[in-house]
Amino acid sequence: MILNTLQLIRSKLTSDRLKKTLAYYVAFIGLGLANSSLGPTLPSLAANTHSTLSQISILFIARSAGYLIGALSSGRLYDRLAGHKVMSLMVLGLAFALTLTPLVSQLTLLILILLVLGFTESLIDVGGNTLLIWVHRREVGPFMNGLHFFFGVGAFLGPIIIAQLVLASGNITWAYWTLALLIFPIALILLRLSSPASYDPNQAKANGPINYRLVSLMAAFFFLYVGAEVSFGGWIYTYATTLGIADKTSAAYLTSVFWGALTLGRLLSIPLAVRFTPKTMLWADLVGCILSVTLMLIWPASLWVIGLGAVGLGLSMASMFPTMFSLAERNLTVTGAITGWFFVGASLGGMTLPWITGQYIETIGAQVMLWMVMISSLLLMGVFAWIIRSTKEVVV
């Protein structure tokens, strides 16, 4: 099935489309590397800035606030400017922010750096998703899953690179600098390619008025999904070490297990996106999330069960983000501005839910993280049911 799907995808690609698609995939590997770096390094960053875990959790807010600012401004930037130039500039900014992160000894300054980090990540994220849709239009489904698969590749490799370099050097400085060096060349790759044409505004108007209710519901979906993903991916390291079920190195690998399962799930979802509707895939994902978290709540202190639950959660979450984008393409004219609003919801979720989790880990216990993911999953199911009722096309 996978071979037949790859042959089908290849037949739809021209040389120019292939080069641009691969460039976005490489950019998302870099984005994944940067995105997964915070969780395994939180205790070290707390030590560097003489902060507690509850205090250092404000970094989630700072990063997501920067992400939110980027999401609010990125849509119009990509609608009006050459997309590849915007993305390449943000890649350079991301590498620079990563370089500075381990050098800071004051929490206030680190918050500012994470604000910049979130801003650049947002514009890269919005750019990759928007430009890929403009390249492939209604055929974007499997390519969108491929894009987020490569994000998972970076997110899987990030904690492993950090763990190995921390073991070798004894601190996180070379870990962050290595990530920055790996990300820097991506800017040069993007600059060598012409930017894809955006949607014609006149064509967008011909497709009818924007369904703002549907846009809002999808933004709410992204809010809950990203909040749950960042809460688990960002705090699973602290969860494992706080409960004493893993040492620091094993906890870093546990983080990679989650991102690795997310990566594998996105690879598997590429052929599935060709054969199944977004509705079917999303319902299966939501059920899988709830079952996985339930398993971890029943045996919260078992490393094997947490590892198994992390695998199940990663596989279930894998296709939710790209599949919702594919669903949006079927029901909306996806401009840069609309994509930006989706990422506003995503950034608010990544800002608030992990921060709330961090506030209660020290007072209530590390299990609050699992309950946050469970509540988010149940709410996601309700929001998705509302999306289905909002338009007849969604049920196709």
C-alpha positions in Angstrom: 0.0 0.0 0.0 2.8 2.4 0.9 4.7 1.7 -2.4 1.5 2.3 -4.5 0.9 5.5 -2.6 4.4 6.8 -3.1 4.1 6.1 -6.9 0.8 8.0 -6.9 2.3 11.0 -5.1 5.4 11.0 -7.3 3.3 11.1 -10.5 1.7 14.3 -9.3 5.0 16.1 -8.7 6.8 18.3 -11.2 10.5 19.1 -10.6 9.7 22.6 -9.3 7.0 21.3 -6.9 9.2 18.6 -5.7 12.1 21.0 -4.9 9.8 23.3 -3.0 8.1 20.5 -1.1 11.5 19.0 0.0 12.6 22.5 1.1 9.6 22.8 3.4 10.3 19.3 4.7 13.9 20.2 5.6 12.6 23.4 7.2 10.2 21.4 9.4 13.0 19.1 10.5 14.8 22.2 11.8 11.5 23.4 13.4 11.1 20.1 15.1 14.6 20.2 16.5 14.0 23.6 18.0 10.5 22.8 19.2 11.5 19.7 21.2 14.6 21.3 22.9 12.8 23.1 25.8 11.4 20.1 27.6 14.6 18.1 28.2 16.6 21.3 29.1 14.0 22.9 31.5 15.8 21.7 34.7 19.2 23.0 33.4 17.6 26.3 32.3 16.1 26.6 35.8 19.5 26.0 37.3 21.1 28.6 35.0 18.6 31.2 36.1 18.3 30.1 39.7 14.5 29.5 39.2 12.0 26.9 40.5 10.0 24.7 38.1 6.9 26.8 38.6 8.9 29.9 37.8 10.7 28.4 34.8 7.3 27.3 33.3 6.7 30.9 32.3 9.0 30.1 29.4 6.1 28.2 27.8 4.1 31.5 28.0 6.9 33.5 26.6 7.5 31.1 23.7 3.8 30.9 23.0 3.3 34.7 23.3 6.0 35.1 20.6 4.3 32.4 18.6 1.0 34.3 19.0 2.5 37.6 17.8 4.0 35.8 14.9 0.7 34.1 14.0 -1.2 37.4 14.1 1.3 39.1 11.7 2.4 36.1 9.5 -0.8 35.7 7.5 -0.6 39.1 5.9 3.1 38.8 5.4 2.8 35.7 3.4 -0.2 37.0 1.4 1.8 40.2 0.4 5.5 39.2 0.4 7.7 36.5 -1.2 7.2 33.5 1.1 10.6 32.0 0.8 12.4 35.3 1.8 10.2 35.6 4.9 10.8 32.0 5.9 14.6 32.2 5.4 14.8 35.3 7.5 12.9 33.6 10.3 15.2 30.5 10.1 18.2 32.8 10.7 16.4 34.3 13.7 15.6 30.9 15.1 19.3 29.8 14.9 20.4 33.0 16.6 17.8 32.6 19.5 19.0 29.0 20.0 22.6 30.2 20.2 21.8 32.7 23.0 19.4 30.5 25.1 22.0 28.5 27.2 24.2 31.6 27.8 21.6 33.6 29.8 21.7 33.6 33.6 18.7 35.9 34.2 15.2 34.7 33.8 13.9 38.0 32.5 16.4 38.0 29.6 15.7 34.3 28.9 12.0 35.1 28.7 12.8 37.7 26.0 14.8 35.2 24.0 12.1 32.6 24.2 9.7 35.3 22.9 11.9 35.7 19.8 12.2 32.0 19.5 8.4 31.6 19.5 8.0 34.4 17.0 10.4 32.8 14.5 8.9 29.4 15.0 5.4 30.7 14.3 6.4 32.3 11.0 8.2 29.2 9.8 5.2 27.1 10.9 2.6 29.2 9.2 4.8 29.6 6.1 5.4 25.9 5.6 1.7 25.0 6.0 0.5 27.9 3.8 3.0 27.6 1.1 2.6 23.9 0.8 -1.1 24.4 0.3 -0.4 26.9 -2.4 1.9 24.5 -4.2 -0.5 21.5 -4.1 -4.0 23.0 -3.6 -6.7 20.3 -3.2 -4.1 17.5 -3.6 -2.3 18.7 -0.4 -3.5 15.9 1.9 -0.6 13.4 1.8 2.0 16.1 1.3 0.6 17.9 4.4 1.0 14.7 6.4 4.5 14.4 5.0 5.3 17.9 6.2 4.3 17.2 9.7 6.1 13.8 9.6 9.4 15.7 9.0 8.6 18.0 11.9 8.3 14.8 14.0 11.7 13.6 12.6 13.3 16.8 14.0 11.3 16.6 17.3 12.4 12.9 17.7 16.1 13.7 17.1 16.2 16.8 19.2 16.1 15.2 22.7 18.5 12.5 21.6 21.0 15.1 20.3 20.6 17.0 23.5 21.0 14.0 25.8 24.2 12.8 24.0 25.8 16.2 24.0 24.9 16.9 27.6 26.6 13.6 28.5 29.7 14.5 26.5 30.0 18.1 27.6 28.3 18.2 31.0 26.1 21.1 30.1 23.4 22.2 27.6 25.5 24.9 25.8 26.9 22.7 23.0 23.5 21.0 22.6 21.8 24.3 21.8 24.7 25.4 19.6 24.6 22.2 17.6 20.9 22.6 16.9 21.6 26.2 15.7 24.3 25.0 13.4 22.0 22.3 11.9 19.2 24.8 11.3 21.3 27.7 9.8 21.8 26.2 6.2 18.0 25.8 5.8 17.8 29.6 5.1 20.1 29.2 2.1 18.1 26.4 0.7 14.9 28.4 0.8 16.5 31.5 -0.8 17.5 29.4 -3.9 13.9 28.7 -4.8 11.2 30.9 -6.2 8.2 31.5 -3.9 4.8 29.9 -4.9 1.9 32.1 -6.0 -0.7 32.9 -3.3 -4.4 32.5 -3.8 -6.0 35.0 -6.1 -8.1 37.4 -4.0 -10.7 37.6 -6.8 -11.0 33.8 -6.8 -11.3 33.7 -3.0 -14.3 36.2 -3.3 -15.8 34.0 -6.0 -15.8 31.1 -3.6 -18.2 32.9 -1.3 -17.9 34.6 2.1 -15.6 33.2 4.7 -17.3 30.9 7.2 -16.0 32.6 10.3 -17.8 30.1 12.6 -15.9 27.2 11.0 -12.6 29.1 11.2 -13.3 29.7 14.9 -14.1 26.1 15.6 -11.0 24.9 13.8 -8.9 27.4 15.7 -10.4 26.0 19.0 -9.5 22.5 17.8 -5.9 23.6 17.2 -5.9 25.4 20.7 -6.8 22.1 22.5 -4.6 19.9 20.3 -1.4 21.9 20.6 -2.0 22.5 24.3 -2.2 18.8 24.9 0.8 18.0 22.7 3.0 20.6 24.3 1.8 19.7 27.8 2.8 16.1 27.3 5.9 16.6 25.2 7.2 19.5 27.4 6.5 18.0 30.8 6.9 14.2 30.4 10.6 14.6 31.2 9.8 16.3 34.5 6.9 13.9 35.1 9.3 10.9 34.9 12.1 12.4 37.0 9.7 13.8 39.6 8.0 10.5 40.2 11.4 8.7 40.2 10.5 6.3 37.4 13.4 7.3 35.3 16.8 9.1 35.5 17.6 12.2 33.5 19.0 10.3 30.5 16.1 7.8 30.4 13.6 10.6 30.8 15.1 12.4 27.8 14.8 9.2 25.8 11.2 8.9 27.0 10.6 12.3 25.5 12.0 11.0 22.2 9.8 8.0 22.4 6.7 10.3 22.3 8.1 12.4 19.4 9.3 9.2 17.7 5.8 7.7 17.8 4.4 11.0 16.5 6.9 10.8 13.7 6.1 7.2 12.8 2.4 8.0 13.0 2.8 10.8 10.5 4.7 8.5 8.1 1.9 5.9 8.4 -0.7 8.7 7.9 0.7 9.6 4.4 -0.9 6.6 2.6 -3.9 6.7 5.0 -4.6 10.3 3.9 -4.9 9.1 0.3 -7.4 6.3 1.2 -9.5 7.7 4.2 -11.5 10.9 4.7 -10.3 13.5 7.3 -13.4 12.7 9.3 -12.5 9.0 9.7 -8.9 9.7 10.5 -9.7 12.3 13.2 -12.3 10.2 15.0 -9.8 7.3 15.2 -7.1 9.7 16.4 -9.3 11.1 19.2 -10.3 7.6 20.4 -6.7 6.6 20.5 -5.7 9.6 22.5 -8.3 8.9 25.2 -7.4 5.2 25.4 -3.7 6.0 25.7 -4.1 8.6 28.5 -6.5 6.3 30.4 -3.8 3.6 30.4 -1.2 6.0 31.9 -3.7 7.2 34.5 -4.3 3.7 35.7 -0.6 2.9 36.1 1.0 6.3 36.5 4.3 5.1 38.2 5.2 2.3 35.7 7.9 3.3 33.3 6.8 0.6 30.8 3.2 1.7 30.9 4.1 5.4 30.5 6.4 4.4 27.6 3.6 2.4 26.0 1.1 5.2 26.6 3.5 7.8 25.2 3.8 5.6 22.0 0.0 5.3 21.8 -0.5 9.0 22.4 2.1 9.9 19.8 0.6 7.6 17.2 -2.9 9.0 17.9 -1.9 12.7 17.8 0.3 12.2 14.7 -2.1 13.1 12.0 -4.5 15.4 13.9 -2.8 18.7 13.0 -2.2 18.1 9.3 -5.6 16.3 8.8 -7.4 19.3 10.2 -5.6 21.5 7.7 -6.6 19.1 4.9 -10.2 19.4 6.2 -9.9 23.2 6.1 -8.7 23.1 2.5 -11.9 21.1 1.5 -14.2 23.7 3.1 -12.4 27.0 3.1 -10.3 29.2 0.8 -7.1 28.9 2.9 -5.3 32.2 2.7 -2.3 33.2 4.7 -4.5 35.2 7.0 -6.8 32.2 7.7 -3.8 30.0 8.4 -2.5 32.7 10.7 -5.8 32.5 12.8 -5.4 28.7 13.0 -2.0 29.3 14.5 -3.3 31.9 16.9 -5.4 29.2 18.4 -2.5 26.8 18.4 -0.2 29.4 20.1 -2.8 30.2 22.8 -3.1 26.5 23.5 0.6 26.0 23.7 0.8 29.1 26.0 -1.9 28.4 28.5 -2.3 24.6 29.0 1.4 23.8 29.7 1.7 26.9 31.9 -1.3 25.8 34.0 0.2 22.3 34.2 3.5 23.7 35.5 1.7 25.7 38.2 0.2 22.6 39.7 3.0 20.0 39.3 4.8 21.1 42.5 1.6 21.6 44.6 -0.7 18.8 43.4 1.7 16.4 41.8 3.1 15.4 38.4 -0.1 13.4 37.5 -1.8 16.8 36.8 -0.1 16.6 33.4 -1.9 13.5 32.4 -5.2 14.9 33.6 -4.6 18.0 31.5 -4.1 15.9 28.4 -7.2 13.8 29.2 -9.5 16.8 29.6 -8.1 18.3 26.4 -8.8 15.1 24.5 -12.4 15.0 25.7 -12.9 18.6 24.7 -11.3 18.0 21.4 -13.9 15.3 20.7 -16.7 17.7 21.5 -15.3 20.5 19.3 -14.8 18.1 16.4 -18.4 16.9 16.7 -19.4 20.6 16.5 -17.3 21.1 13.4 -19.1 18.2 11.7 -22.5 19.8 12.5 -21.3 23.2 11.1 -21.0 22.1 7.5 -22.3 19.2 5.5 -19.0 18.9 3.5 -17.0 17.9 6.5 -18.8 14.6 6.8 -17.6 13.5 3.4 
